[in-house]
Amino acid sequence: MKKIIKTSSKIKKYLSDSDTVLKNLTERIGDIRINLMTDYFESLISSIIDQQLSGKAAATIEKRFINITGDLNPKKIIKIPDEIIRQAGVSYSKIKYIKNLCTAINEGNINMNNFSSMENIEIIKVLTSVKGIGNWTAEMFLIFSLGREDIFSYGDGGLQRSINFLYNHKPDKKFTEKISLNWKPYRTYASLYLWEAVNRKIAV
């Protein structure tokens, strides 16, 4: 059974009441439904590969990576020569990051079975202890794998572009923090609407 996060009438009303921009977005876009990536290891590898790539390019490389590595198993991946993985289009730096993650899992420094019971800040601390996994990757994991409802990634380029366009304001951290506090405790859903506005080129 797939796990999902989706908007509800309660969430849409909350966001609409908190922000006129989001009011317009919720009315124009309607419900948003996201299938969660419940394979945590695959999700993290995907996020590492996705860094600084377009969605189409990242998807192509991920498919090649899986074809080369087969079952996504950290013990198996760590043994595959970098040159072989490089054939999938994964940069050498990202190969190193992926293998850093594999090592952390193999050595027991990361136990993914514990994530569901951990606080957001604890998970971010654990994940960012792995070189190559920064706050953005950890935040995307919290949203798209664990379905946490109150995550806002201040460093995400898509959110910055959306805020710049929709609020007609350069998305400096002070301004972004101020408006995003209005969306608590549903900042994840606000983010989903802002991302979708960019995807659809919606002006409000």
ROPA-910302 format. One record per residue (C-alpha): residue number from 1; residue in three letters; x negated, y negated, z negated. Coordinates in Angstrom, 2 decimals. Each point is the difference from the previous one (the first is absolute). Layout:
REM residues N
n: NUM&res: ALA&c1: X&c2: Y&c3: Z
...
***
This chain:
REM residues 204
n: 1&res: MET&c1: 0.00&c2: 0.00&c3: 0.00
n: 2&res: LYS&c1: -1.38&c2: -3.37&c3: 1.01
n: 3&res: LYS&c1: -0.39&c2: -2.69&c3: -2.61
n: 4&res: ILE&c1: 1.06&c2: -3.49&c3: 1.03
n: 5&res: ILE&c1: 0.20&c2: -3.55&c3: -1.21
n: 6&res: LYS&c1: 2.89&c2: -2.03&c3: 1.29
n: 7&res: THR&c1: 1.80&c2: -3.22&c3: -0.71
n: 8&res: SER&c1: 3.32&c2: -0.08&c3: -1.76
n: 9&res: SER&c1: 2.72&c2: -2.64&c3: -0.22
n: 10&res: LYS&c1: -1.32&c2: -0.85&c3: -3.48
n: 11&res: ILE&c1: -3.55&c2: -0.55&c3: 1.24
n: 12&res: LYS&c1: 1.08&c2: -2.00&c3: 3.04
n: 13&res: LYS&c1: 2.20&c2: -2.24&c3: -2.15
n: 14&res: TYR&c1: -2.84&c2: -0.54&c3: -2.47
n: 15&res: LEU&c1: -2.42&c2: -1.00&c3: 2.74
n: 16&res: SER&c1: 2.62&c2: -2.16&c3: 1.71
n: 17&res: ASP&c1: 0.75&c2: -1.85&c3: -3.22
n: 18&res: SER&c1: -3.69&c2: -0.57&c3: -0.68
n: 19&res: ASP&c1: -1.08&c2: -1.38&c3: 3.37
n: 20&res: THR&c1: 1.82&c2: -1.52&c3: 2.99
n: 21&res: VAL&c1: -2.55&c2: 1.42&c3: 2.45
n: 22&res: LEU&c1: 0.59&c2: 3.52&c3: -1.29
n: 23&res: LYS&c1: 3.74&c2: -0.64&c3: 0.04
n: 24&res: ASN&c1: -0.20&c2: -0.60&c3: 3.73
n: 25&res: LEU&c1: -2.30&c2: 2.99&c3: 0.53
n: 26&res: THR&c1: 2.20&c2: 2.43&c3: -1.92
n: 27&res: GLU&c1: 3.03&c2: -1.15&c3: 1.98
n: 28&res: ARG&c1: -1.74&c2: 0.32&c3: 3.37
n: 29&res: ILE&c1: -1.98&c2: 3.17&c3: -0.64
n: 30&res: GLY&c1: 2.41&c2: 1.85&c3: -2.28
n: 31&res: ASP&c1: -1.15&c2: 3.08&c3: -1.87
n: 32&res: ILE&c1: -3.60&c2: 1.17&c3: 0.09
n: 33&res: ARG&c1: -0.84&c2: 3.66&c3: -0.50
n: 34&res: ILE&c1: -3.54&c2: 1.38&c3: -0.25
n: 35&res: ASN&c1: -1.01&c2: 3.67&c3: -0.13
n: 36&res: LEU&c1: -2.70&c2: 0.38&c3: -2.63
n: 37&res: MET&c1: -3.28&c2: 1.80&c3: 0.75
n: 38&res: THR&c1: 0.14&c2: 2.61&c3: -2.74
n: 39&res: ASP&c1: -3.30&c2: 1.63&c3: 0.97
n: 40&res: TYR&c1: -2.14&c2: -2.37&c3: -2.06
n: 41&res: PHE&c1: -3.32&c2: 1.09&c3: 1.47
n: 42&res: GLU&c1: 1.20&c2: -0.46&c3: 3.57
n: 43&res: SER&c1: 1.50&c2: -3.37&c3: -0.95
n: 44&res: LEU&c1: -3.31&c2: -1.29&c3: -1.38
n: 45&res: ILE&c1: -1.95&c2: 1.24&c3: 3.01
n: 46&res: SER&c1: 2.55&c2: -1.70&c3: 2.24
n: 47&res: SER&c1: -0.41&c2: -3.27&c3: -1.89
n: 48&res: ILE&c1: -3.78&c2: 0.16&c3: 0.29
n: 49&res: ILE&c1: 0.21&c2: 0.60&c3: 3.75
n: 50&res: ASP&c1: 2.62&c2: -2.75&c3: 0.38
n: 51&res: GLN&c1: -2.24&c2: -2.69&c3: -1.46
n: 52&res: GLN&c1: -0.39&c2: -2.87&c3: 2.50
n: 53&res: LEU&c1: 1.64&c2: 1.96&c3: 2.83
n: 54&res: SER&c1: 3.25&c2: -0.46&c3: 1.90
n: 55&res: GLY&c1: 2.70&c2: 2.54&c3: -0.71
n: 56&res: LYS&c1: -0.31&c2: 1.66&c3: 3.42
n: 57&res: ALA&c1: -3.79&c2: 0.33&c3: -0.16
n: 58&res: ALA&c1: 0.13&c2: 1.33&c3: -3.56
n: 59&res: ALA&c1: 2.64&c2: 2.61&c3: 0.89
n: 60&res: THR&c1: -2.10&c2: 1.25&c3: 2.93
n: 61&res: ILE&c1: -3.12&c2: 0.34&c3: -2.16
n: 62&res: GLU&c1: 1.91&c2: 1.69&c3: -2.81
n: 63&res: LYS&c1: 1.35&c2: 2.59&c3: 2.45
n: 64&res: ARG&c1: -3.49&c2: 0.71&c3: 1.31
n: 65&res: PHE&c1: -1.36&c2: 0.19&c3: -3.54
n: 66&res: ILE&c1: 2.57&c2: 2.63&c3: -0.97
n: 67&res: ASN&c1: -0.69&c2: 1.98&c3: 3.19
n: 68&res: ILE&c1: -3.70&c2: 0.11&c3: -0.89
n: 69&res: THR&c1: 0.30&c2: 0.66&c3: -3.73
n: 70&res: GLY&c1: 3.03&c2: 2.30&c3: 0.10
n: 71&res: ASP&c1: 1.64&c2: 0.36&c3: -3.41
n: 72&res: LEU&c1: -0.70&c2: -3.14&c3: -2.00
n: 73&res: ASN&c1: -2.02&c2: 1.56&c3: -2.77
n: 74&res: PRO&c1: -2.63&c2: -2.04&c3: -1.87
n: 75&res: LYS&c1: -2.28&c2: 3.02&c3: -0.48
n: 76&res: LYS&c1: 0.09&c2: 0.73&c3: 3.69
n: 77&res: ILE&c1: -0.35&c2: -3.58&c3: 1.24
n: 78&res: ILE&c1: -3.07&c2: -0.67&c3: -2.14
n: 79&res: LYS&c1: -1.83&c2: 2.77&c3: 1.91
n: 80&res: ILE&c1: 0.80&c2: -1.27&c3: 3.51
n: 81&res: PRO&c1: -2.97&c2: -1.87&c3: 1.54
n: 82&res: ASP&c1: 0.54&c2: -3.74&c3: 0.40
n: 83&res: GLU&c1: -0.80&c2: 0.24&c3: 3.70
n: 84&res: ILE&c1: 2.91&c2: 2.40&c3: 0.53
n: 85&res: ILE&c1: 2.47&c2: -2.28&c3: -1.82
n: 86&res: ARG&c1: -1.36&c2: -3.00&c3: 1.91
n: 87&res: GLN&c1: 1.35&c2: 1.62&c3: 3.18
n: 88&res: ALA&c1: 3.51&c2: -0.80&c3: -1.24
n: 89&res: GLY&c1: -0.82&c2: -3.71&c3: 0.13
n: 90&res: VAL&c1: -0.49&c2: -0.41&c3: -3.75
n: 91&res: SER&c1: -2.85&c2: -2.42&c3: -0.72
n: 92&res: TYR&c1: -2.96&c2: 1.24&c3: -2.00
n: 93&res: SER&c1: 0.87&c2: -2.35&c3: -2.86
n: 94&res: LYS&c1: 3.54&c2: 1.41&c3: -0.20
n: 95&res: ILE&c1: -1.35&c2: 3.55&c3: 0.19
n: 96&res: LYS&c1: -2.09&c2: -0.85&c3: -3.05
n: 97&res: TYR&c1: 3.05&c2: -1.41&c3: -1.79
n: 98&res: ILE&c1: 2.06&c2: 3.11&c3: 0.80
n: 99&res: LYS&c1: -2.77&c2: 2.24&c3: -1.30
n: 100&res: ASN&c1: -0.33&c2: -2.18&c3: -3.12
n: 101&res: LEU&c1: 3.69&c2: 0.71&c3: -0.64
n: 102&res: CYS&c1: -0.54&c2: 3.71&c3: 0.62
n: 103&res: THR&c1: -2.90&c2: 0.05&c3: -2.46
n: 104&res: ALA&c1: 2.04&c2: -1.80&c3: -2.66
n: 105&res: ILE&c1: 2.79&c2: 2.57&c3: 0.36
n: 106&res: ASN&c1: -2.35&c2: 2.98&c3: 0.11
n: 107&res: GLU&c1: -1.81&c2: -1.16&c3: -3.14
n: 108&res: GLY&c1: 3.25&c2: -0.62&c3: -1.87
n: 109&res: ASN&c1: -0.38&c2: -3.77&c3: -0.22
n: 110&res: ILE&c1: 3.36&c2: -0.36&c3: 1.72
n: 111&res: ASN&c1: 2.92&c2: 2.25&c3: -0.89
n: 112&res: MET&c1: 2.87&c2: -0.85&c3: 2.30
n: 113&res: ASN&c1: 2.42&c2: 2.09&c3: -2.03
n: 114&res: ASN&c1: -0.15&c2: -2.68&c3: -2.69
n: 115&res: PHE&c1: 0.95&c2: -2.94&c3: 2.21
n: 116&res: SER&c1: 3.78&c2: 0.26&c3: -0.42
n: 117&res: SER&c1: -0.31&c2: -0.58&c3: -3.76
n: 118&res: MET&c1: -2.61&c2: -2.77&c3: 0.17
n: 119&res: GLU&c1: 0.52&c2: -3.77&c3: -0.03
n: 120&res: ASN&c1: -0.75&c2: -1.98&c3: 3.17
n: 121&res: ILE&c1: -3.04&c2: -1.71&c3: -1.47
n: 122&res: GLU&c1: -1.43&c2: 3.35&c3: -1.13
n: 123&res: ILE&c1: 0.37&c2: 1.49&c3: 3.47
n: 124&res: ILE&c1: -1.63&c2: -3.02&c3: 1.62
n: 125&res: LYS&c1: -2.91&c2: 0.26&c3: -2.43
n: 126&res: VAL&c1: -0.50&c2: 3.71&c3: 0.75
n: 127&res: LEU&c1: 0.24&c2: -0.37&c3: 3.77
n: 128&res: THR&c1: -2.20&c2: -3.10&c3: 0.28
n: 129&res: SER&c1: -2.72&c2: 1.81&c3: -1.91
n: 130&res: VAL&c1: -0.59&c2: 1.83&c3: 3.29
n: 131&res: LYS&c1: -2.22&c2: -2.03&c3: 2.32
n: 132&res: GLY&c1: 1.99&c2: -0.83&c3: 3.11
n: 133&res: ILE&c1: 3.38&c2: -0.18&c3: -1.74
n: 134&res: GLY&c1: 0.88&c2: -3.56&c3: -0.88
n: 135&res: ASN&c1: 3.06&c2: -1.65&c3: -1.48
n: 136&res: TRP&c1: 1.84&c2: -0.06&c3: 3.33
n: 137&res: THR&c1: -0.37&c2: 3.75&c3: 0.54
n: 138&res: ALA&c1: 1.09&c2: 0.70&c3: -3.57
n: 139&res: GLU&c1: 3.00&c2: -2.33&c3: 0.32
n: 140&res: MET&c1: 1.11&c2: 1.64&c3: 3.26
n: 141&res: PHE&c1: -0.25&c2: 3.35&c3: -1.75
n: 142&res: LEU&c1: 2.21&c2: -1.24&c3: -2.84
n: 143&res: ILE&c1: 2.62&c2: -1.14&c3: 2.50
n: 144&res: PHE&c1: -0.01&c2: 2.64&c3: 2.71
n: 145&res: SER&c1: -0.84&c2: 3.11&c3: -2.04
n: 146&res: LEU&c1: 1.25&c2: -0.65&c3: -3.51
n: 147&res: GLY&c1: 2.87&c2: -2.31&c3: 0.93
n: 148&res: ARG&c1: -0.76&c2: -2.54&c3: -2.72
n: 149&res: GLU&c1: 2.53&c2: -2.83&c3: 0.26
n: 150&res: ASP&c1: -1.93&c2: -3.02&c3: -1.24
n: 151&res: ILE&c1: -3.21&c2: -0.13&c3: 2.04
n: 152&res: PHE&c1: -1.19&c2: -3.04&c3: 1.91
n: 153&res: SER&c1: -3.33&c2: 0.08&c3: 1.83
n: 154&res: TYR&c1: -1.39&c2: -3.53&c3: 0.00
n: 155&res: GLY&c1: -2.80&c2: 0.98&c3: 2.36
n: 156&res: ASP&c1: 2.21&c2: 1.55&c3: 2.68
n: 157&res: GLY&c1: -0.39&c2: -1.78&c3: 3.34
n: 158&res: GLY&c1: 3.55&c2: 0.78&c3: 1.16
n: 159&res: LEU&c1: 1.52&c2: -1.52&c3: -3.12
n: 160&res: GLN&c1: -2.21&c2: -3.06&c3: 0.31
n: 161&res: ARG&c1: 1.07&c2: -0.54&c3: 3.62
n: 162&res: SER&c1: 3.65&c2: 0.47&c3: -0.91
n: 163&res: ILE&c1: -0.17&c2: -2.50&c3: -2.86
n: 164&res: ASN&c1: -1.87&c2: -2.49&c3: 2.17
n: 165&res: PHE&c1: 2.68&c2: 0.27&c3: 2.69
n: 166&res: LEU&c1: 3.19&c2: 0.33&c3: -2.04
n: 167&res: TYR&c1: -0.83&c2: -2.45&c3: -2.80
n: 168&res: ASN&c1: -1.99&c2: -2.38&c3: 2.20
n: 169&res: HIS&c1: -2.77&c2: 0.01&c3: -2.55
n: 170&res: LYS&c1: -3.56&c2: 1.21&c3: 0.03
n: 171&res: PRO&c1: 0.11&c2: 3.15&c3: -2.17
n: 172&res: ASP&c1: -2.51&c2: -1.01&c3: -2.64
n: 173&res: LYS&c1: 0.05&c2: 2.18&c3: -3.10
n: 174&res: LYS&c1: 1.56&c2: -2.64&c3: -2.25
n: 175&res: PHE&c1: 2.96&c2: -0.54&c3: 2.34
n: 176&res: THR&c1: 0.41&c2: 3.72&c3: 0.67
n: 177&res: GLU&c1: -0.06&c2: 0.88&c3: -3.69
n: 178&res: LYS&c1: 2.60&c2: -2.66&c3: -0.72
n: 179&res: ILE&c1: 2.55&c2: 1.18&c3: 2.55
n: 180&res: SER&c1: -0.66&c2: 3.71&c3: -0.54
n: 181&res: LEU&c1: 0.81&c2: -0.30&c3: -3.70
n: 182&res: ASN&c1: 3.56&c2: -0.85&c3: 1.07
n: 183&res: TRP&c1: 0.29&c2: 3.49&c3: 1.49
n: 184&res: LYS&c1: -0.95&c2: 2.00&c3: -3.11
n: 185&res: PRO&c1: 0.78&c2: 2.83&c3: -0.69
n: 186&res: TYR&c1: 0.56&c2: 0.76&c3: 3.69
n: 187&res: ARG&c1: -3.09&c2: -1.43&c3: 1.67
n: 188&res: THR&c1: -0.50&c2: 3.19&c3: 2.01
n: 189&res: TYR&c1: 3.34&c2: -0.52&c3: 1.74
n: 190&res: ALA&c1: -0.77&c2: -3.66&c3: 0.61
n: 191&res: SER&c1: -3.25&c2: 1.14&c3: 1.63
n: 192&res: LEU&c1: 1.87&c2: 2.45&c3: 2.21
n: 193&res: TYR&c1: 2.25&c2: -2.79&c3: 1.26
n: 194&res: LEU&c1: -2.93&c2: -2.31&c3: 0.62
n: 195&res: TRP&c1: -1.85&c2: 2.72&c3: 1.94
n: 196&res: GLU&c1: 3.12&c2: 0.77&c3: 2.03
n: 197&res: ALA&c1: 0.43&c2: -3.69&c3: 0.80
n: 198&res: VAL&c1: -3.50&c2: 0.00&c3: 1.50
n: 199&res: ASN&c1: 0.70&c2: 3.21&c3: 1.94
n: 200&res: ARG&c1: 3.21&c2: -1.43&c3: 1.46
n: 201&res: LYS&c1: -1.36&c2: -3.56&c3: 0.37
n: 202&res: ILE&c1: 2.96&c2: -1.31&c3: -1.97
n: 203&res: ALA&c1: 0.18&c2: -3.72&c3: -0.79
n: 204&res: VAL&c1: 2.34&c2: -1.23&c3: -2.71
***
